[in-house]
Amino acid sequence: MFGIPVLGVAHDVLLTLADALAPLLGTGSVAGAVVVFTACVRLAIVPLGYAQARAEVARARLAPEVRRLRDKHARDPQRLGRELAALHRQSGTSMFAGILPALAGLPFLFLTYRLFSGDRALLEHTLAGAPLGLHPATGLGGPHALVLVGLLALLAGVAYAQHHAAAAVPDAPALVRWMPFGTVLTAAFVPLAAGLYLLTSTAWTTAERPLLRRLATRRADRVVPGH
């Protein structure tokens, strides 16, 4: 998916960030660079996060009409699907718009995985003593178990917060509600650095979403749906 030039550029960017952070973080400078790199990625996809917020606001406002259609076409799933698609199209949103930010971030997760799976210069760096290339699934029984368990526990906490927020949105697709817990499972089988990327990204999403929802709600109050 990523060629050598892309990996080389990413390697140089991470080490440049790490050099800048070294006076503050010492041996944890590369881990800090992963966090800063992740923050830059999240800034770049803020427009997609806003699209997700708009979709959630639209779903909440369409909920009564969605329930009416489901009651009306309960015995005709195909007709129901067409009517729901038409309703969301007319409102200018999509039933699956909330998935876009997560999908947009996947290439950067794969990039981090590649970097810390084969780059020895990066694998030598640590977070609280744990090698950034260590996989939780294979390291939980070792000397760095506390760091790995801590990372997974933090991810689980953030995932629960995201799930709780998504479940409060009427008619949110099940995939959107349960997707956050996929980060915990993913983090168990990728290098610690990639798990750190996941933690930073999901924590950013949790903090960002309420603000974007407020902005989307204000916009929806000013704009007629579908225009």
C-alpha positions as CSV (number, residue, x, y, z in Angstrom):
1,M,0.0,0.0,0.0
2,F,2.9,2.4,0.8
3,G,6.0,2.4,-1.3
4,I,9.5,3.0,-0.1
5,P,9.5,6.7,-0.9
6,V,6.4,7.3,1.3
7,L,7.9,5.2,4.2
8,G,11.1,7.1,3.8
9,V,9.4,10.5,4.1
10,A,7.3,9.3,7.1
11,H,10.5,8.0,8.7
12,D,12.2,11.4,8.3
13,V,9.2,13.3,9.5
14,L,9.0,11.2,12.7
15,L,12.7,11.5,13.4
16,T,12.6,15.3,12.8
17,L,9.7,15.6,15.2
18,A,11.5,13.3,17.7
19,D,14.6,15.5,17.6
20,A,12.5,18.6,18.3
21,L,10.8,16.8,21.3
22,A,14.0,15.2,22.7
23,P,14.8,18.0,25.1
24,L,11.4,17.6,26.7
25,L,10.7,13.9,26.4
26,G,14.1,12.3,26.3
27,T,13.9,8.6,25.4
28,G,10.1,9.0,24.8
29,S,10.7,11.5,22.0
30,V,9.7,9.1,19.2
31,A,6.5,8.1,21.1
32,G,5.8,11.8,21.4
33,A,6.5,12.3,17.7
34,V,3.8,9.6,17.0
35,V,1.3,11.7,19.0
36,V,2.2,14.9,17.2
37,F,2.0,13.1,13.9
38,T,-1.4,11.8,14.8
39,A,-2.6,15.2,15.8
40,C,-1.5,16.6,12.4
41,V,-3.5,13.8,10.7
42,R,-6.6,14.6,12.7
43,L,-6.4,18.2,11.9
44,A,-6.2,17.3,8.2
45,I,-9.5,15.3,8.4
46,V,-11.5,17.7,10.5
47,P,-13.8,18.4,7.5
48,L,-14.7,14.7,7.5
49,G,-15.4,14.9,11.3
50,Y,-17.7,17.8,10.6
51,A,-19.5,15.8,7.9
52,Q,-20.0,13.1,10.5
53,A,-21.4,15.6,13.0
54,R,-23.8,16.9,10.4
55,A,-24.9,13.4,9.6
56,E,-25.6,12.7,13.3
57,V,-27.6,15.9,13.7
58,A,-29.6,15.1,10.5
59,R,-30.3,11.6,11.8
60,A,-31.6,13.0,15.1
61,R,-34.0,15.3,13.3
62,L,-35.1,12.7,10.9
63,A,-35.7,10.1,13.6
64,P,-39.6,10.6,13.7
65,E,-39.9,10.3,10.0
66,V,-37.6,7.2,10.0
67,R,-39.8,5.5,12.6
68,R,-42.9,6.3,10.6
69,L,-41.4,4.8,7.5
70,R,-40.3,1.7,9.4
71,D,-43.8,1.2,10.8
72,K,-45.4,1.8,7.4
73,H,-43.1,-0.6,5.4
74,A,-42.2,-3.1,8.1
75,R,-43.3,-5.9,5.8
76,D,-41.5,-4.6,2.7
77,P,-37.7,-4.3,3.5
78,Q,-36.8,-3.4,-0.1
79,R,-39.3,-0.6,-0.1
80,L,-38.2,0.6,3.3
81,G,-34.6,0.7,2.1
82,R,-35.5,2.8,-0.9
83,E,-37.6,5.2,1.2
84,L,-34.9,5.6,3.8
85,A,-32.3,6.2,1.1
86,A,-34.5,8.8,-0.5
87,L,-35.1,10.5,2.9
88,H,-31.4,10.8,3.7
89,R,-30.7,11.9,0.1
90,Q,-33.3,14.6,0.4
91,S,-31.9,15.8,3.7
92,G,-28.4,16.0,2.2
93,T,-26.8,13.4,4.4
94,S,-26.1,9.6,4.4
95,M,-26.9,6.7,6.7
96,F,-23.2,5.9,6.7
97,A,-21.5,9.3,6.8
98,G,-20.3,8.7,10.3
99,I,-17.9,6.0,9.1
100,L,-15.9,8.3,6.9
101,P,-13.4,9.8,9.5
102,A,-12.5,6.3,10.7
103,L,-11.9,5.1,7.2
104,A,-9.9,8.2,6.3
105,G,-7.5,7.5,9.2
106,L,-6.8,3.9,8.3
107,P,-4.0,4.6,5.8
108,F,-2.1,6.4,8.5
109,L,-2.6,3.6,10.9
110,F,-1.2,1.2,8.2
111,L,1.7,3.5,7.7
112,T,2.6,3.6,11.4
113,Y,2.3,-0.2,11.4
114,R,4.7,-0.5,8.5
115,L,7.2,1.9,10.1
116,F,7.3,0.1,13.4
117,S,7.3,-3.4,12.0
118,G,10.5,-3.2,10.0
119,D,12.4,-0.1,10.7
120,R,15.1,-1.1,13.2
121,A,16.1,2.5,13.9
122,L,12.5,3.2,15.2
123,L,12.0,-0.2,16.8
124,E,14.9,0.6,19.3
125,H,12.9,3.5,20.8
126,T,10.7,3.0,23.8
127,L,7.7,4.2,25.7
128,A,8.2,3.9,29.5
129,G,10.7,1.2,28.7
130,A,8.5,-0.8,26.3
131,P,9.8,-1.1,22.8
132,L,7.6,0.8,20.3
133,G,7.6,-2.3,18.0
134,L,6.2,-4.6,20.7
135,H,2.8,-6.2,20.0
136,P,0.5,-6.4,23.1
137,A,-0.7,-9.9,22.0
138,T,2.8,-11.2,22.4
139,G,4.1,-9.0,25.2
140,L,1.3,-9.1,27.8
141,G,3.1,-11.8,29.7
142,G,6.5,-10.1,29.6
143,P,8.2,-7.3,31.6
144,H,6.3,-4.5,29.8
145,A,2.8,-5.8,30.5
146,L,1.9,-2.8,32.6
147,V,2.5,-0.4,29.7
148,L,0.6,-2.6,27.3
149,V,-2.4,-3.2,29.6
150,G,-2.4,0.6,30.4
151,L,-2.7,1.4,26.7
152,L,-5.4,-1.2,26.1
153,A,-7.3,0.1,29.2
154,L,-7.2,3.7,28.0
155,L,-8.4,2.6,24.5
156,A,-11.3,0.7,26.1
157,G,-12.3,3.7,28.1
158,V,-12.2,6.0,25.1
159,A,-14.1,3.4,23.1
160,Y,-16.8,3.1,25.7
161,A,-17.2,6.9,25.8
162,Q,-17.6,6.9,22.0
163,H,-20.0,4.1,22.0
164,H,-22.1,5.8,24.7
165,A,-22.2,9.0,22.7
166,A,-23.1,7.2,19.4
167,A,-25.8,5.1,21.1
168,A,-27.5,8.4,22.2
169,V,-28.0,9.4,18.6
170,P,-31.4,8.1,17.3
171,D,-31.2,5.5,14.5
172,A,-27.4,5.5,14.5
173,P,-26.3,2.4,12.4
174,A,-25.0,-0.5,14.6
175,L,-21.7,-0.4,12.8
176,V,-21.2,3.2,13.9
177,R,-22.1,2.5,17.5
178,W,-19.8,-0.6,17.9
179,M,-16.9,0.5,15.7
180,P,-15.0,2.2,18.5
181,F,-14.4,-1.2,20.3
182,G,-12.6,-2.4,17.1
183,T,-9.7,-0.1,18.1
184,V,-9.0,-2.1,21.2
185,L,-8.9,-5.4,19.3
186,T,-6.7,-3.8,16.6
187,A,-4.3,-2.4,19.1
188,A,-3.7,-5.9,20.6
189,F,-2.2,-7.1,17.3
190,V,-0.2,-4.1,16.1
191,P,3.0,-2.5,17.4
192,L,2.8,-0.3,20.5
193,A,3.4,2.8,18.3
194,A,0.4,2.0,16.2
195,G,-1.6,1.5,19.4
196,L,-0.4,4.9,20.5
197,Y,-1.6,6.3,17.2
198,L,-5.0,4.7,17.8
199,L,-5.3,6.1,21.3
200,T,-4.4,9.6,20.3
201,S,-6.8,9.5,17.3
202,T,-9.8,8.1,19.2
203,A,-9.2,10.5,22.2
204,W,-9.1,13.4,19.7
205,T,-12.4,12.2,18.2
206,T,-14.0,12.0,21.6
207,A,-13.0,15.5,22.5
208,E,-13.7,16.9,19.0
209,R,-17.2,15.5,18.4
210,P,-19.2,17.6,20.9
211,L,-17.8,20.8,19.4
212,L,-18.4,19.7,15.9
213,R,-22.0,18.7,16.8
214,R,-22.7,22.1,18.2
215,L,-21.4,23.7,15.1
216,A,-23.4,21.3,12.9
217,T,-26.6,22.0,15.0
218,R,-26.2,25.8,14.6
219,R,-25.7,25.3,10.8
220,A,-28.8,23.1,10.6
221,D,-30.8,25.7,12.4
222,R,-29.9,28.3,9.8
223,V,-30.1,26.1,6.6
224,V,-33.2,24.4,5.3
225,P,-32.4,20.6,4.9
226,G,-31.7,19.6,1.3
227,H,-30.7,23.2,0.3
